[in-house]
């Protein structure tokens, strides 16, 4: 989990305040709104590792703005706590909840958490003109997890339609395609 979080933290630390209004590959969010989204869900992702329910602070990340002057520090502290919580073997066992009373397999939520670091880390890197890389083992794991849930994610409106990428494309590009992102996306 730390291997997924650390590159994303570096990306967030590299975002300048003037880039908060920049578009991201996640078309419904600009940089500010995407940072708000990850800050909004962070406590719930952390609590899910401990099998605790942490209801989000509002009905939607659109109802609250958590991006303030210290957003990069807040993101780093939150991401480190999430990574530490999910680094415990028991976090991946049994069932857990994610902001609702519905039980879900903890291993599925853990895979989703790693995917969030990678996919949204890439979104923010692209939007802010940064390069980001993850270790091959992190990307291989995230690919397997995203592949298991991609269709369900589309049905829930979490992912856009799959973007075709060549079979021999890098694993990160394959992950992005599964989540409905174009690996060649660049800000206009």
Secondary structure by P-SEA (a helix, b strand, c coil): cccccaaaaaaaaaccccccccccccccccaaaaaaaaaaaaaaaaaaaacccccccccccccccccccaaaaaaaaaaaaaaaaacccccccccccccccccccaaaaaaaaaaaaaaaaaaaaaaabbbbbbcaaaaaaaaaaaaacaaaaaaaccccccccccccccaaaaaaaaaccccccccc
